[in-house]
Amino acid sequence: METVAALTSLDQTEIKQTCLVLGLDGKTMELKLPQYLNIGSAVKVEADDTLSLGEVSYCRLDGDGYVARVEILEALHHVNELTRLARALLS
């Protein structure tokens, strides 16, 4: 089963796009994207219940889209549970 993720470029343009997670190996994530991302771009990737922040290290044309490699700098797991707990604390 393929994992669908929401990617947001955190540069000035703040591009948002839906992508497929092709692989995750240690702190490197490989994604299939509809639009090109500049090397060195800061990105946020939200997949399942995890929010990851990273930097694009590679992006190349691949068929009808692009394959990008993101070096993960930080990852926050169980985001839904953390959101629920924060709302409970604030109410």
Contacts in CASP RR format, 6 or more apart in sequence:
PFRMAT RR
TARGET T0000
AUTHOR 0000-0000-0000
METHOD contacts of the structure
MODEL  1
METVAALTSLDQTEIKQTCLVLGLDGKTMELKLPQYLNIGSAVKVEADDT
LSLGEVSYCRLDGDGYVARVEILEALHHVNELTRLARALLS
2 20 0 8 1.000
2 21 0 8 1.000
3 20 0 8 1.000
3 21 0 8 1.000
3 47 0 8 1.000
3 48 0 8 1.000
4 18 0 8 1.000
4 19 0 8 1.000
4 20 0 8 1.000
4 21 0 8 1.000
4 47 0 8 1.000
5 18 0 8 1.000
5 19 0 8 1.000
5 20 0 8 1.000
5 21 0 8 1.000
5 31 0 8 1.000
5 45 0 8 1.000
5 46 0 8 1.000
5 47 0 8 1.000
6 16 0 8 1.000
6 17 0 8 1.000
6 18 0 8 1.000
6 19 0 8 1.000
6 45 0 8 1.000
6 46 0 8 1.000
6 47 0 8 1.000
7 16 0 8 1.000
7 17 0 8 1.000
7 18 0 8 1.000
7 19 0 8 1.000
7 31 0 8 1.000
7 33 0 8 1.000
7 43 0 8 1.000
7 44 0 8 1.000
7 45 0 8 1.000
7 46 0 8 1.000
8 14 0 8 1.000
8 15 0 8 1.000
8 16 0 8 1.000
8 43 0 8 1.000
8 44 0 8 1.000
8 46 0 8 1.000
9 15 0 8 1.000
9 16 0 8 1.000
9 37 0 8 1.000
9 41 0 8 1.000
9 42 0 8 1.000
9 43 0 8 1.000
10 41 0 8 1.000
10 42 0 8 1.000
10 43 0 8 1.000
10 44 0 8 1.000
10 53 0 8 1.000
11 38 0 8 1.000
11 41 0 8 1.000
11 42 0 8 1.000
15 35 0 8 1.000
15 37 0 8 1.000
17 33 0 8 1.000
17 34 0 8 1.000
17 35 0 8 1.000
18 34 0 8 1.000
19 31 0 8 1.000
19 32 0 8 1.000
19 33 0 8 1.000
19 34 0 8 1.000
19 45 0 8 1.000
19 68 0 8 1.000
20 31 0 8 1.000
20 32 0 8 1.000
21 29 0 8 1.000
21 30 0 8 1.000
21 31 0 8 1.000
21 45 0 8 1.000
21 47 0 8 1.000
22 30 0 8 1.000
22 31 0 8 1.000
22 32 0 8 1.000
22 67 0 8 1.000
23 29 0 8 1.000
23 30 0 8 1.000
24 30 0 8 1.000
26 72 0 8 1.000
27 71 0 8 1.000
27 72 0 8 1.000
27 73 0 8 1.000
28 57 0 8 1.000
28 69 0 8 1.000
28 70 0 8 1.000
28 71 0 8 1.000
28 72 0 8 1.000
29 45 0 8 1.000
29 52 0 8 1.000
29 69 0 8 1.000
29 70 0 8 1.000
29 72 0 8 1.000
30 67 0 8 1.000
30 68 0 8 1.000
30 69 0 8 1.000
30 70 0 8 1.000
31 45 0 8 1.000
31 67 0 8 1.000
31 68 0 8 1.000
31 69 0 8 1.000
31 70 0 8 1.000
32 62 0 8 1.000
32 65 0 8 1.000
32 66 0 8 1.000
32 67 0 8 1.000
33 59 0 8 1.000
33 65 0 8 1.000
33 66 0 8 1.000
33 67 0 8 1.000
33 68 0 8 1.000
34 64 0 8 1.000
34 65 0 8 1.000
34 66 0 8 1.000
35 65 0 8 1.000
35 66 0 8 1.000
36 59 0 8 1.000
36 61 0 8 1.000
36 66 0 8 1.000
37 43 0 8 1.000
37 56 0 8 1.000
37 59 0 8 1.000
37 66 0 8 1.000
37 68 0 8 1.000
38 56 0 8 1.000
38 59 0 8 1.000
39 56 0 8 1.000
39 57 0 8 1.000
39 58 0 8 1.000
39 59 0 8 1.000
40 55 0 8 1.000
40 56 0 8 1.000
40 57 0 8 1.000
41 55 0 8 1.000
41 56 0 8 1.000
42 53 0 8 1.000
42 54 0 8 1.000
42 55 0 8 1.000
43 53 0 8 1.000
43 54 0 8 1.000
43 55 0 8 1.000
43 56 0 8 1.000
43 70 0 8 1.000
44 51 0 8 1.000
44 52 0 8 1.000
44 53 0 8 1.000
44 54 0 8 1.000
45 51 0 8 1.000
45 52 0 8 1.000
45 53 0 8 1.000
45 54 0 8 1.000
45 70 0 8 1.000
46 52 0 8 1.000
46 79 0 8 1.000
49 77 0 8 1.000
49 78 0 8 1.000
49 79 0 8 1.000
49 80 0 8 1.000
49 81 0 8 1.000
50 75 0 8 1.000
50 76 0 8 1.000
50 77 0 8 1.000
50 78 0 8 1.000
50 79 0 8 1.000
51 75 0 8 1.000
51 76 0 8 1.000
51 79 0 8 1.000
52 70 0 8 1.000
52 72 0 8 1.000
52 74 0 8 1.000
52 75 0 8 1.000
52 76 0 8 1.000
53 72 0 8 1.000
53 73 0 8 1.000
53 74 0 8 1.000
53 75 0 8 1.000
54 70 0 8 1.000
54 71 0 8 1.000
54 72 0 8 1.000
54 73 0 8 1.000
54 74 0 8 1.000
55 70 0 8 1.000
55 71 0 8 1.000
55 73 0 8 1.000
56 68 0 8 1.000
56 69 0 8 1.000
56 70 0 8 1.000
57 69 0 8 1.000
57 70 0 8 1.000
57 71 0 8 1.000
58 67 0 8 1.000
58 68 0 8 1.000
58 69 0 8 1.000
59 66 0 8 1.000
59 67 0 8 1.000
59 68 0 8 1.000
59 69 0 8 1.000
60 66 0 8 1.000
60 67 0 8 1.000
76 82 0 8 1.000
END
